[in-house]
Amino acid sequence: MNPSPLTPPYPSRRSILKGAAGVAIAAPLLSACVTGGGNDDRPAANTGNKSSDNPLGVKDDAPLEVVIFKGGYGDDYAKHAEDLYKGKYAKATIDHKGIQKVGEALQPRFVANTPPDVVDNTGAGRLDLAALVGTRQLSDLTELLDAPSFDDPNTKVRDTLLPGVVDDGTFDKQVLTLNFTYTVWGLWYSKPLFASKGWAYPKTWDEMLALCATIKAAGVAPWTYQGKYPEYINDPLLTMAAKIGGEALLKSVDNLEPNAWKADGLKAAAEAFAELAAKGYIMSGSEALSHTEAQAAWCQGKAAFIPCGSWLESEQKGVAPSGFDMVMGAVPARTGSDKMGAAAVQAASSESFLVPSKAKNAAGGMEYLRILFSKQSAKAFAQSAGTLPAVAGATDGLTLSSGLGSTSDAIKAAGKEAFTFRFRTWYAPLAKAVDDATGELVNKRATAAEWAERVQKAADALAKDSGVKKYTR
């Protein structure tokens, strides 16, 4: 989801970007939906003959209904894909709806088994994804992913996507959503400021601490963060831990394994941030700041670094002074023997598209997504929205802003080492426990060992709770 004036306060927006199930708007009514098959008075799905030019079997005159969340990104990018669809299926009529309260508008239609053919399920009022999954209201998109891409018939759709996109939409081994935008998390700074001071971006944590001492001596706070929402500073801590421990650490944490939060990688990362705080390298008063206040202070030059996702540049339009030219850097490596490279970054997709299982023209809905996730559609979106799409190479050849250019470069540098934790999506109570513990850690009210003990206790309680559905990566 795009950060914009239309979105709610930070916690909801950030949860959306992380792919959380979100508010349970649809849960009470969707639970009454059929759980597979069932009686449906709707006509049979509109399908045609499959061919190399029509791999999904779209009936060329079948109407298509597209519902798009019209937030900060607008919906012109979706209309662009619809024009491409019409160019291929001239006989088809397209009913386009650009709305904001997706859940409120579509909840009754899912209950009645009369949903649209494709939905951009985004925004604070989106449909409850967990309820949709649990009541089998979503089509499996595997056929779409295995179809030839719209740009290149020799490349499958799944092979055009950035790392993690398919996994982000997978529930119990079925791909049920496909996310269109891509968010990268790292540390932000003003490139001109660093150039004018002769400060080089640190590649290791030792270099970071040395630079922080230099920055502080120059009368600038080395770091600030969005203190009211410690999730922001959680990201670099967890990124550092993942780099140290690699895939094994990610899996142990997400799979709620015993003592996962006491692993050496997490302990070392927590100790690093405890040291950052102990040395006075976090701007005084940061804990009391909202995301807008902390980011404004950073734009005013009161702090050199701020942790954030790749929406920051868009969010700071009108706040950052001319020539600020913000850029994002990867979290520095903690040790010389990390399992992941220094360029590894935490990244995840968002802006969730789905094809309802009861869609009248499900084949057309998937074909629309095949077109939307083409490089030409994604490139047009990147130009208009200034945001990284989930399609590899979509920004190639474009003139990018400093922030978008740096996030695009970061993804290219990371290669296959773009990763994400999934516990935040799967287990909201654990996510809150980690956030709260990290807030205590960076404000010197908890040691690294106490931080690990506190989070592990929350993870253990969740693991033992038979009422919580468990997922495995």
N, C-alpha and C positions, 0 to 999 in steps of 0.2 A: 504494500500500500504506500501511496505517495504521501509524504508529510506535507500538509497544506492547511490553509485556514479552515478548510471544511472538515478536517479530522478532529477527533477529541483530544484531550490532554495526553501527554506522552505515554503513560503506561499502556493504554489501549493501542496506540499506534505501534509501539515497539513490540507488543505481543503479536500484532498482525504480521509485522515484518519477520518475526521468528516462526510464523506459521502456526501459532497456537490455535486451538479449537475456538476459543473466544467466548463471547457471550452466548448463553443458551437460549436465544430467542425462539428457535424452532423446536427445542427438545420436547416440550409438553405435547404439542400437536403432532410432530413428526413421529412420535412413538406410536401413534395410532395408524400410521401408514402400513401398508403391506410390507412384509419382510422378504419378498421375493415372489415372482409370479403373481398370483392373486387375480381377482376379477377386474377387468379394465374395459370400459365401454369405448375407449378410444379406437380409431381405426388402426390397422396394422401399420408398423413403421414403414416409412417411405424408403425403399431401397431399390437400387438399380443393379445392372450387371457390372461386375468388377472387371477391370482391365488395367493395362500398364498406365493408361492415362487417367484412370478412375479407380485407384487401388482400394478405395473404401466403399465402392458400390453406391455412389450417390445418384439418386434419381434426379435427372436434370431439371425437372419442372416442379420438384417438391418445395413448398414454402419453407423458409428458414426463419426462426425467431431467435434473436440475439439480445441478451440483457447484459448491459455493461454498467459497472459502478462508475459513476461520473464524479470523480473527486478531483484532486489536484492535477491528475494527468489529462483530465477531460475525456472525450471519447472519439476524437478525430482519428486517432490511431486505429481504433476498432472499425470505424467507417472506411478507412483506407483498405483494410483487409476485406471488408464487405464488397468494395468495388472490385477487388481482384476476384472474389468469389463470383460476382455477377458477370465478370468478363469471361469466366469459364462456363458458368451455368446461366445463360442469358434468359432462359425461360423461368427461372426461379424468382419469386418475390421474397424480399427480405424485410422483416418487421424488426426494426431496431429500436431498442428502448435504452436510453441513457438515464439512470436513476441513482439516488444516493442510499435510500433505505432498502437494500436488497432483501433482507429478511422479511421485513414488513410486507413488501409487495409480493414476494414469491412463496411465503410460508403456506397460505391457503391453497396455492396451486399445487404444491408438492403433496399436500394432504389429499387433494382431489385427484391426484395422478394426472394432472394436466400441466406439467412444467414446460418451460421454454426448451429450445434445442441446445442452447449453450449459454452458460452463465459465468460472468465475472463475479465470483463470490468474495467481495472485498468490502471494506468499510466497517465502521463501528457497529452498524446494524446488520451485519451479514448473517446468513443462515448458519446454524450450528453445524459445523462440519462433522463433529463426532456423532450427532444424531443422524445426519445423512448417511454416514458410513454404516452406522449400526442398523439402520432400517433398509439398507441395500437400495438406496435411492440414486446411486451413482454408477455410471457405466465404467467398465474396465477399459482403460485407454491403451492397453498393450497393442492392439491392432493398429492404432494410430502411430505409436512409437516405432513399430516395425515396418510401417509403410515408407515408401521412398519420400524423401523430403521434396517440398514444392520447388526448391531451387535446383536440386541435383538428384536425378532419378537413381544414381548409383550410391547415394548416401541415405541411410535410414534417418528418420526424424530424431530418434534417440541419440544418434551420433552427432547431431548438430548442436546439442544442448551443453551448457556449461556443467562442470562437476557438481553433483549433488541434486540437480533439478529433479531427476527421476525419483531418487530416494525421498526427496521432500514430499512427493505426492503419493508415496507408497504406504498402504495400510494393510497389514496381514497379507503381504506378498502380492497385493493387487495395486496397480497404479490407477488411482481414482481422481486425482487432480493434476493439473499441469500449471506451474507457476511461470508467469511471463517476465517478471523483473528479477533483478539479481542484486543483492545487497552484500557489500563487503565491509568488514569491521577492521579498524586499525587506529593508529594515532595520527591526529591531524596537527598541522603546523602551517605557518605562513612562510612560503618559500622565499619571498623577498626579505622578510625579517631575518631569516637564518643566513641568507647570503650577505646581508649588510653587516651582520655580527660575526661572520666567519664561522658559524656553527654548522657542523656536518651532522646529518641525521645518523644516529647510532645504530649499528648492526648487532651489537651485543648488549646485555644488561650492564656489564661493567662500564662500557662506553656511555650508556645512558646515565648512570650515576655520576660519572665524571663530568658529562655535559651539564647535568642538573646543577652541579656545584658551580660551574662557570656561569650558568644562566642566573642562578640566585645571586651570585656576586655582582652581576650586572644590574641588580635591582628589579628583576622580573621573577615572578613565581614560575618554577619549572612546569608544574602541572596544575590544572583544575579539572573538575568533573561535575556532572549533573547530580549534585549531592542528594537531592530528594529522591532520586531514582538510582540507587547504587548498581542496578543492572548494567549501567553504562560502563562502570569501571570493572565490573565482573568480566566483561568481554576480553580485555587484554590479559587479565589474570588467567582465565581459562584457556585463552589462546596460547599463552606461554606454557601452561601445563601440558596441553596437547602436543606442542612441539617437542617437549621433553620426553613424554611417554608414548607418543605415536598412536596408531590405531588401537592398540591394546588398551590404552588408557580411555579413549573415547568409548569403546565397547563396555568396559567394566563399569564406567559411570552410568551410561545409559541403560545398561542391563541390570542395574541395582545390585551389583555383586558385593558380597561382604567386604568391608574395609576399602572399597574403591576410592573413597575420598581421602584415605590416609596414604595413598600411593606417593612414592618419592616425587613424581612430577608435580602433583598438586601441592605437596608440602613445600617444595622448592619455589613454586610460583607464589604461594601465599607468603613465604618468607621474603621474597623479593618486594612485594607490595607493602609488607609491614615495614621493611627497611626504607622504602620510598617515603612513607609517612613519618617514620622515626627521625629521618634526616631533615624533616621540614620542607620537603620538596613538593608538597601539595598546598596550593594557595589557601591561606587561612580563611575560614568561613565557607569553604566550598560545600560542606555538608548541608548547609541551609539553603543552597541555591537550587532553583528549578532548572530544567534543561535550557529554557530560554535565557535565564539570568547568567548561568555559567558560560553558555556559548557567546553571549553578548560581551561578557568580561574578557573572554579569550579574543574575540574580534577587536577589542579595544587595546590589546597588547598587554593585558595584565598577567597573562600566563602564556607560556610557550607551547605547551601540548594540551590537547584535550582528546579523550577517547570517544569515538562515535562511529556510527555506520555511514554508508555512502550517501545517505539522504542529506547529510549536513550542509553541503554546498547549497542545495536548493532551499533548505530551511533558513539559511542565513542571507538570502538575497534581500537587499534593503537594510541589512544590519552590518555586514562586513564592509569596511571602507573600500573605496576604489584602489585597486592595486594590491589588495591583500593577498590575492592568489593563493588560496588554501590548497594544500595537497595532503594526501594520506600516505603514511608509511606503514610497513609491516611491523608487528610487535617484535622488538629485538629478541634474539636468542638468549636463553638463560645460561646455557652451558655450552661447552665445546663438543658435546657428544649427544646433542638432541637427536631424537629419532626422525624428526622432520627437518627440512632445510630452513634456513633463515628467512626465505621468501614465502614460506607457508602462511596462509591467511585463513581466518574464519569467514565463511561466506554461506549464504543461504538464499533461496529463491522466495519470491512472494508474488502477490497479485494472482490469486488462485482461480483458474478456469476449470470448469467441470461440464460434463455432458450428462444430464439426468438419464437414469436407466429407463424412465417412462417417457422420454422425449419422443415426440411424433416423428421427428427427422433426426435420429441419432447419428446416422451416417453423415448427414449434412453438417451436424454439429462438430463431428470429428474432422471433417474436411475443412470447415472454417478454421479450426485450430491448426490444421496442417498449413494453411495459408498464413494465419497470424504468426506462427512460429517460423516462418520463412525468413531468410536473411533480409530480403527487401522490405518486408513489413517491419522487422525489428530495427532495421536501419532508420526507417522513417520515424519510428517511435523514439529512438535515441536522439534524433535531431530535434524533435518537437518537445520531448519531455526532459531532455538533459539527464537521463537516467540509464543505467546499464541494463540492457535486456538480457534474458536468459539464453540467448542464442549466441553461440561462439562466432567471433569475427564480425558481429553486427556493427561495431564501431570502426572497423578498418576503413581507412581513407577519409574519415570525417575529421573536421576541425573541432576539437573538443575543448571544453573549459578546463581550467587547471585541475579542479577537483575530479571531474569525470575522467579526464585523461589519466590522472594518477591511479584511480581505482581500476580503470581498464588495464593499465600497465601492471598493476599489482596482480590481477588475475592471470595475466599472461606469464608473469614471472613465477607465480605459484604453480602453474601447470596443474598436475594431478593432485598437488598438495593443497587444494582448497577443501576445507572440511567444516563440519559443524557438529555441535552436540545436539542430541535430540530430546534430552530429558525435559528441556523447557517446553517443548511442544507437547510431550506426552504427560508430564506430571507438574501441573501448575503449583501445587503446594511445595514441591521440592525446589522449584525455581525461586519461589519467594524465600524459602529458607536460606538458599545460597545468597540471594541478594542481601537479605538482612545481615547475615554473617559477614559478608564482605564489607558492608557499611560499618560494622563494628571494627573490623580489621584495619581499614584504612583511616579510621579515626582513633586508633590506638587504645581501643577498649577491649581488644581481644588479641591474643597471640596467634601465630600461625597454627600452633597445635590445637588451641581452643577453637579456632575457625574450623579445622578439619573434624574435630570431635563433634561440634555442633551440627555440621552438615551431615556427617555420617549418621548421627542419631535420627535426623529427619528422613534420610534415605532408608534406613533400616525399618522405621515405622511404616513407611510407604510400602516397602517390600513385603511386610507381614500383613498388610491390609488386604484381605481377600475381596473386599468390595471394590477395589480399584483394578481395572483392566490393565494388564501388563503387556508391554511391547518389547520386542527384541531386535537389535540391529545385527 
